[in-house]
Amino acid sequence: MGQLNRITQQPEVMGGKACIRGMRVTVGMVVGQIGAGHSIDEVLTDYPYLEREDIMQALRYAAWRAEEREVTLAIA
């Protein structure tokens, strides 16, 4: 997986959700906009402080998280 140097998580920013470059813009919000049918260019117009690479890394991060698996542990 490529480097995700634009995705940050800080407890004091948006409750620790994955954000773009420490801003109050979550990965979920960006991915939700794309999922709702907005183009990358539309998202960039709506959020002029974002850059194309921010959106691409948000999508890569979401894809990586979607591939994670939970393993059920035996109860002791």
SULCOR-V822367 format. One record per backbone hydrogen bond with DSSP energy under -0.5 kcal/mol. CO is the residue of the C=O (numbers start at 1). NH is the residue of the N-H. If there is no record, write none. Layout:
[[CO NH] [CO NH]]
//
This chain:
[[4 7] [6 8] [6 21] [8 19] [10 13] [10 16] [12 14] [13 16] [14 17] [18 27] [19 8] [19 21] [20 23] [23 25] [25 20] [26 30] [27 31] [28 32] [29 33] [30 34] [31 35] [32 36] [33 38] [34 37] [39 43] [40 44] [41 45] [42 46] [43 47] [47 50] [51 54] [51 55] [52 56] [53 57] [54 58] [55 59] [56 60] [57 61] [58 62] [59 63] [60 64] [61 65] [62 66] [63 67] [64 67] [65 68] [70 72]]
//
